[in-house]
Amino acid sequence: MVSLLDFEKPLAELQSRIAELRETADNGSIDIASEVAKLQAKSDKLLRETYAKLTPWQKTQVARHPERPHFKHYVAQMIEEFVPLAGDRAFADDLAIIGGLGRLGGRRVMVIGHEKGDDTASRLKHNFGMAKPEGYRKAIRLMKLADRFGLPVVTLVDTSGAFPGIQAEERGQAEAIARSTEACLELGVPLVAAVVGEGGSGGAVALAAANRVLMFEHAVYSVISPEGCASILWRTSEKAADAAEAMKVTAADLQKLGVVDRIVEEPLGGAHRAPTAAIDSLAKALGEEIDSFSGQTPDQIRASRRDKYLAIG
């Protein structure tokens, strides 16, 4: 059973009742299929109504749901013949950012993205998706490799932000993020980015300064976390919901502002409830966006990216 978020608690009673009835039915003592069907329909209706009116803060909670698909799940389902490429050739291999070569629907691509991990051990291993300078320098290396061989680049963004630790600052975190953003803007091949969960601060922009920016319906993308913004403006993180509202972090708001180019719909109740369907939808959208650059020269691709960002604001 999917873990419920705070605002989904009204669903808990219905789902508990459905589980109890199904357990009774398994005993073979009574046929309660019709009652289960009624309760399931009621649960689906409540879920649909709930997700039709999510606030920005509730969308932030959905974007952070621990059961949402992660980079490794996207690669396993939509990238064929994936060959991971490790290291920045200068310091270390940062597992918060993973990348490599593969095929997306038969198209040769370089795919790069944040990996948060999905249990305690893997989250520590991948540093919760918060990259250090070597992670961004690895991304730069892979983007330049793709450019050299004329391969489109696909990036999957899902991070609360770059790692803020002192060792990252000592190794040039700000410079690495700036260089990665610069590398995105200089590519002569199509760069298509997808914000699949959290798109936090420069940690996200470093992989998302793309020709086309896609965003899942319930993902969020912002310059700072709502909690961080609230702590600065109101001196308390308890105002995070107000901050999320003011910051325009949702896909719909960002599309209106021209920051996001396309919204990818999620299954009812979020990508974590039907990850296979969500990944299939994203793969289809990414393929269509890559194909839209067919026949364009490197100069045309750079020019379209430049014009996109100069027009924002």
C-alpha positions as CSV (number, residue, x, y, z in Angstrom):
1,M,0.0,0.0,0.0
2,V,1.2,3.5,-0.9
3,S,2.2,5.7,2.0
4,L,-0.3,8.5,2.5
5,L,0.6,12.1,2.8
6,D,-1.0,14.3,5.5
7,F,-3.6,15.8,3.2
8,E,-4.6,12.3,2.1
9,K,-5.6,11.1,5.5
10,P,-9.3,11.0,4.6
11,L,-8.5,8.2,2.2
12,A,-7.0,6.1,5.0
13,E,-10.3,5.0,6.5
14,L,-11.7,4.0,3.1
15,Q,-8.6,2.1,2.2
16,S,-8.5,0.4,5.6
17,R,-12.2,-0.7,5.2
18,I,-11.5,-2.0,1.6
19,A,-8.6,-4.0,2.9
20,E,-10.7,-5.5,5.7
21,L,-13.4,-6.5,3.3
22,R,-11.0,-8.1,0.9
23,E,-9.5,-10.1,3.7
24,T,-12.9,-11.3,4.6
25,A,-13.6,-12.3,1.0
26,D,-10.3,-14.3,1.0
27,N,-11.8,-16.5,3.7
28,G,-14.5,-17.5,1.3
29,S,-17.3,-17.1,3.8
30,I,-19.1,-14.3,2.0
31,D,-19.2,-12.5,-1.3
32,I,-18.7,-8.8,-0.7
33,A,-17.4,-7.9,-4.2
34,S,-20.1,-5.3,-4.8
35,E,-19.4,-3.6,-1.5
36,V,-15.7,-3.5,-2.2
37,A,-16.5,-2.0,-5.7
38,K,-18.6,0.7,-4.1
39,L,-16.0,1.7,-1.6
40,Q,-13.2,1.6,-4.2
41,A,-15.3,3.9,-6.5
42,K,-15.8,6.3,-3.5
43,S,-12.0,6.2,-2.8
44,D,-11.1,6.9,-6.4
45,K,-13.6,9.8,-6.5
46,L,-12.1,11.3,-3.3
47,L,-8.6,10.9,-4.6
48,R,-9.5,12.6,-7.9
49,E,-11.2,15.5,-6.1
50,T,-8.2,15.9,-3.8
51,Y,-5.6,16.0,-6.5
52,A,-7.7,18.3,-8.7
53,K,-7.3,21.1,-6.1
54,L,-3.8,20.6,-4.6
55,T,-2.2,23.7,-3.2
56,P,1.5,24.5,-4.1
57,W,2.6,23.2,-0.7
58,Q,0.7,20.0,-1.2
59,K,2.3,19.6,-4.6
60,T,5.6,20.0,-2.9
61,Q,4.8,17.1,-0.6
62,V,3.8,15.0,-3.6
63,A,7.0,15.9,-5.4
64,R,9.0,14.7,-2.3
65,H,7.1,11.5,-1.9
66,P,9.7,8.8,-1.1
67,E,7.9,6.3,-3.4
68,R,8.1,8.4,-6.5
69,P,10.3,6.9,-9.3
70,H,14.0,7.7,-9.1
71,F,16.6,8.0,-11.8
72,K,17.5,4.3,-11.6
73,H,13.8,3.5,-12.2
74,Y,13.6,5.8,-15.3
75,V,16.7,4.3,-16.8
76,A,15.7,0.7,-16.2
77,Q,12.3,1.2,-17.9
78,M,12.9,3.7,-20.7
79,I,16.7,3.6,-21.5
80,E,17.9,0.6,-23.5
81,E,21.5,-0.6,-23.5
82,F,22.4,1.9,-20.7
83,V,26.2,2.2,-20.1
84,P,27.0,4.2,-17.0
85,L,30.0,6.5,-17.2
86,A,31.6,7.5,-13.9
87,G,33.9,10.1,-12.4
88,D,34.9,13.7,-13.2
89,R,38.5,12.8,-14.0
90,A,39.7,15.2,-11.4
91,F,38.6,14.2,-7.9
92,A,35.9,11.5,-7.5
93,D,32.7,9.9,-8.7
94,D,29.7,11.6,-7.1
95,L,26.8,9.2,-6.9
96,A,24.3,12.0,-6.4
97,I,24.5,12.5,-10.2
98,I,24.5,9.5,-12.5
99,G,24.9,9.5,-16.3
100,G,25.7,7.4,-19.2
101,L,24.9,6.4,-22.8
102,G,21.9,4.5,-24.0
103,R,18.9,4.5,-26.3
104,L,15.6,6.2,-25.8
105,G,13.0,4.5,-28.1
106,G,15.9,3.7,-30.5
107,R,17.4,7.1,-30.3
108,R,21.0,7.3,-29.1
109,V,21.2,9.7,-26.1
110,M,23.3,10.8,-23.2
111,V,21.2,10.6,-20.1
112,I,22.2,12.4,-16.8
113,G,20.2,12.9,-13.6
114,H,20.0,13.1,-9.9
115,E,19.6,9.9,-7.9
116,K,18.1,10.4,-4.4
117,G,18.0,6.7,-3.3
118,D,14.9,4.9,-2.0
119,D,15.9,3.5,1.3
120,T,18.2,4.5,4.1
121,A,21.4,2.9,2.8
122,S,20.9,4.1,-0.8
123,R,20.0,7.6,0.3
124,L,23.2,7.9,2.2
125,K,25.1,6.4,-0.7
126,H,23.6,9.0,-3.1
127,N,23.7,11.8,-0.6
128,F,19.9,12.3,-1.0
129,G,20.5,13.6,-4.6
130,M,22.5,16.6,-3.4
131,A,25.5,16.8,-5.7
132,K,29.0,18.0,-4.8
133,P,31.3,19.8,-7.3
134,E,32.6,16.6,-8.7
135,G,29.0,15.6,-9.6
136,Y,28.5,18.7,-11.7
137,R,32.0,18.3,-13.2
138,K,31.0,14.8,-14.2
139,A,27.9,16.1,-15.8
140,I,30.0,18.7,-17.8
141,R,32.3,15.9,-19.0
142,L,29.4,13.8,-20.2
143,M,27.6,16.7,-21.9
144,K,30.8,17.6,-23.8
145,L,31.3,14.0,-24.7
146,A,27.7,13.9,-26.1
147,D,28.4,17.1,-28.0
148,R,31.5,15.7,-29.6
149,F,29.6,12.7,-31.0
150,G,26.4,14.5,-31.8
151,L,24.2,12.8,-29.2
152,P,21.1,14.5,-27.7
153,V,21.3,15.0,-24.0
154,V,18.4,14.1,-21.6
155,T,18.6,15.3,-18.0
156,L,16.3,14.2,-15.2
157,V,16.2,16.7,-12.3
158,D,15.2,15.6,-8.8
159,T,17.1,17.4,-6.0
160,S,16.4,19.6,-3.1
161,G,19.5,21.5,-4.0
162,A,23.3,21.2,-4.3
163,F,25.1,19.8,-1.2
164,P,25.7,22.7,1.2
165,G,28.6,21.1,3.2
166,I,31.9,22.8,3.8
167,Q,33.8,20.3,1.8
168,A,31.7,21.1,-1.3
169,E,32.4,24.8,-0.8
170,E,36.1,24.1,-0.4
171,R,36.1,22.3,-3.8
172,G,34.3,25.1,-5.6
173,Q,30.6,24.3,-5.5
174,A,29.4,27.7,-6.9
175,E,32.0,27.6,-9.7
176,A,31.1,24.0,-10.6
177,I,27.3,24.8,-10.8
178,A,28.1,27.9,-13.0
179,R,30.3,25.8,-15.3
180,S,27.6,23.1,-15.6
181,T,25.0,25.7,-16.5
182,E,27.4,27.2,-19.0
183,A,28.0,23.8,-20.5
184,C,24.2,23.3,-20.9
185,L,23.9,26.6,-22.8
186,E,26.9,25.9,-25.1
187,L,25.8,22.5,-26.4
188,G,25.4,22.2,-30.1
189,V,23.1,19.2,-29.6
190,P,19.5,19.2,-28.3
191,L,19.3,19.3,-24.5
192,V,15.9,18.2,-23.1
193,A,15.4,18.4,-19.3
194,A,12.6,17.0,-17.2
195,V,11.9,18.0,-13.6
196,V,10.5,14.7,-12.3
197,G,10.4,15.6,-8.5
198,E,12.0,18.5,-6.8
199,G,13.9,21.1,-8.9
200,G,15.8,22.9,-6.2
201,S,17.9,26.0,-6.7
202,G,21.2,26.0,-8.7
203,G,21.5,22.3,-8.1
204,A,18.6,21.9,-10.6
205,V,19.5,24.7,-13.0
206,A,22.9,23.2,-13.5
207,L,21.3,20.3,-15.4
208,A,18.1,22.1,-16.6
209,A,19.3,25.1,-18.7
210,A,17.9,23.2,-21.7
211,N,16.3,23.8,-25.1
212,R,13.1,22.3,-23.7
213,V,12.2,22.0,-20.1
214,L,9.5,19.4,-19.2
215,M,7.9,19.1,-15.8
216,F,5.7,16.4,-14.2
217,E,2.3,17.6,-13.2
218,H,3.0,17.4,-9.5
219,A,6.7,18.3,-9.6
220,V,8.0,21.6,-8.2
221,Y,10.8,23.9,-9.4
222,S,12.1,26.8,-7.4
223,V,15.2,29.0,-6.5
224,I,15.0,27.9,-2.9
225,S,12.9,25.4,-0.9
226,P,9.6,26.8,0.6
227,E,11.0,26.1,4.1
228,G,14.2,28.1,3.3
229,C,12.2,31.0,1.9
230,A,9.9,31.0,4.9
231,S,12.9,31.0,7.3
232,I,14.4,34.0,5.5
233,L,11.2,36.1,5.1
234,W,9.2,35.1,8.2
235,R,12.0,33.7,10.5
236,T,10.1,30.4,10.7
237,S,9.7,27.4,8.5
238,E,6.1,27.1,9.7
239,K,5.2,29.6,6.9
240,A,6.4,27.2,4.2
241,A,2.9,26.8,2.8
242,D,2.6,30.6,2.3
243,A,6.1,30.7,0.8
244,A,5.2,27.9,-1.7
245,E,2.1,29.9,-2.8
246,A,4.1,33.1,-3.3
247,M,7.0,31.5,-5.1
248,K,5.0,30.0,-8.0
249,V,6.7,26.6,-7.7
250,T,4.1,24.5,-9.6
251,A,4.3,23.3,-13.2
252,A,1.2,25.3,-14.2
253,D,2.6,28.6,-12.8
254,L,6.0,28.0,-14.3
255,Q,4.5,27.3,-17.7
256,K,2.6,30.6,-17.6
257,L,5.9,32.3,-16.8
258,G,7.7,30.7,-19.7
259,V,10.2,28.8,-17.5
260,V,8.7,25.4,-18.4
261,D,7.7,24.4,-21.9
262,R,5.6,21.3,-21.4
263,I,3.7,19.6,-18.5
264,V,3.7,15.8,-18.5
265,E,0.5,14.5,-16.8
266,E,0.9,12.0,-14.0
267,P,-1.4,9.1,-13.2
268,L,-4.3,9.8,-10.8
269,G,-2.8,10.4,-7.3
270,G,0.8,11.0,-8.5
271,A,3.6,9.2,-10.2
272,H,4.3,7.1,-7.0
273,R,0.9,5.4,-7.4
274,A,1.6,4.1,-11.0
275,P,5.3,4.5,-11.7
276,T,5.3,2.4,-14.9
277,A,2.6,4.6,-16.5
278,A,4.3,7.8,-15.4
279,I,7.7,6.7,-16.8
280,D,6.0,5.6,-20.1
281,S,4.4,9.1,-20.4
282,L,7.7,10.8,-19.8
283,A,9.6,8.6,-22.3
284,K,7.0,9.5,-25.0
285,A,7.3,13.2,-24.3
286,L,11.1,13.2,-24.2
287,G,11.2,11.3,-27.5
288,E,8.8,13.8,-29.2
289,E,10.9,16.8,-28.0
290,I,14.1,15.3,-29.2
291,D,12.6,14.6,-32.6
292,S,11.4,18.2,-32.9
293,F,15.1,19.2,-33.4
294,S,15.6,16.9,-36.3
295,G,17.5,18.6,-39.2
296,Q,18.6,21.6,-37.1
297,T,22.2,22.7,-37.1
298,P,24.3,23.2,-34.0
299,D,24.1,26.9,-34.5
300,Q,20.3,26.8,-34.8
301,I,20.1,24.7,-31.6
302,R,22.3,27.1,-29.7
303,A,20.3,30.1,-31.0
304,S,16.9,28.7,-30.0
305,R,18.2,28.0,-26.5
306,R,19.7,31.5,-26.2
307,D,16.5,33.1,-27.4
308,K,14.4,31.0,-25.0
309,Y,16.3,32.3,-21.9
310,L,16.6,35.9,-23.1
311,A,12.8,36.0,-23.4
312,I,12.2,34.9,-19.9
313,G,11.2,37.7,-17.6
